[in-house]
Amino acid sequence: MKINSKWMYCSVIMLVMMSMILAGCGRGTSNSNSASGTKEGSADSPVEITYAQWGTAEELQRTQELLDTFMKANPDIKVTLEGKDWSSYWDGLTANAAGGKLPDVMKTSYAYIEKYAQLGIFKELDPLLTSQSFDLNNIDPGILALHQYEGKQVSLPIDANVIVWYYNKALFNDPKTNPKGAKPPVLEPTWDEITQIATQMTIDKNGKTADETGFDSNQIAQWGMSISPGSSIDWFLEPELWSNGAKLINDDGTLALNTPEAKQVLDTFIDLTKTKKINTTPAQIEGLGGQVNLAITTGKVAMNPGGSWNVTNYQEAKTDYGITYLPKFKENKTVVQPAGVAVSAMTEHEEAAYRLAAWLAGPDGQTALAQQGYSIPSNKAAADAYLAKAGSGNQIFIDAQQFGIVSPFTAKKTDLVWTYGEQALKLPLAGEGDVQAALDQLASQMN
């Protein structure tokens, strides 16, 4: 039996609202303590709260270490960690919201803020932030905006993964893989500069580069770059659109890819693959392992976009890499993908829950996170601790945050990016299909 999804969504919202009303009636004045700043527990009888997040066993272990540090500094609060994998986490959150039983504090993704804020499960944090004098100045406004709903702060960012441009230093340093002596990209490269470099770094099996007569594009041994805009819509295509004064989605939720500025970006990427032959095709990407952000680890690709987290992959592969900002059309732009923490609107321990959320997003928690060496803290008060652990070469990840686009995920954008967008754009943006037909199809689906 087919069930109408809109009916199900409305039903969930109604159940959540009823649960909140009933829970509020049964709580009496339990939250009044937090309004005055009075602590709810003591070291002998700590208040017990739950913190939920998704993650691998290793990630959950690192989170437990953070929670242990928090509890040591706050002995009047006991925190129990509830961990699940990505899919189960969100499914469980939806079910728990309908049942009126949510964790007191929960990890959030910037991509799901609107969806779950519409269910009314996040507590508005602005009054608490003001009353407790939480300093937001050390968090980039663009990152904060991704954790707001209808102009209100419903989550606090706790990390700031960012998209940058990587290159394989070994390929540039070896005359056999760089016969033209191409220079590595500068810190703020333009697409014209990247195209020139990639042309010199694309080599066929006879040793000819893509700018030489007799170059055989059917026998490429090394590619200048590996990008797949249709398969990386939100983390690569979208910031490049913004770089040229275009957007992925209009303010009214319709597709924005039919403007001259957007088409210039799309045509540029098609040309790199179809005409210039200096970028990997979808089939070639699969042959290299299937992930453009790991292409330089194969030793057959000179440059690719990737996330700050890919540093670990390159180090494990013993790839000597360099980093720049994403290539630009007109302006430097990138995507920052911050996870955050939210306080449940249903919590019976608001003061304790807020203290945990504020600690995780504040200088102390962010410094503890930075000292683990795996995540980039969103709070710049912890920047020194992060660089001390990760190395000064990672300064670029902190600096790049200033170029982050502010493009919150809506339900329509989520569907476009993760449901049908790649299927429509992957091949056309590689020159294998009708781009305009793909755009018309996407526009119709979004409407």
BELZI-V538763 format. One line per field, one symbol per residue. psi: psi as a letter, one per 20 degrees, with the letter a starting at -180 (. if undefined). A space follows every 50 residues. Layout:
psi=???
This chain:
psi=pppphhggghggggggghghgghhhiickhihghhijpqharhhmqqprq pqrrrrhgghghghhghhgghhimijpppppoqrrgghghghggghghik oqqhqqqqphijggghhhikipppiggghghjlpoihjpphhgghikqpl jqoiqpqirmpqpapqqohhhhiphhimhikpqqqrhmqrhgghggghgh ipprijjprijqpjpoiilphpqhroqmhiilghiggghhghhjjargpr hjjrpkjjqhgghggghghghhggghkjqqrhghghhjiiohijhiiijj phqqqrrhiiggghghjlpoqrprrqqqggqpqappmprapqppijqjmg gggghgghghiagghhghghihjhqpqhoiijgghghhghqhijhhhghi hijpqnmqprhggggggigigghhigghijjmroghhgghgggghh.
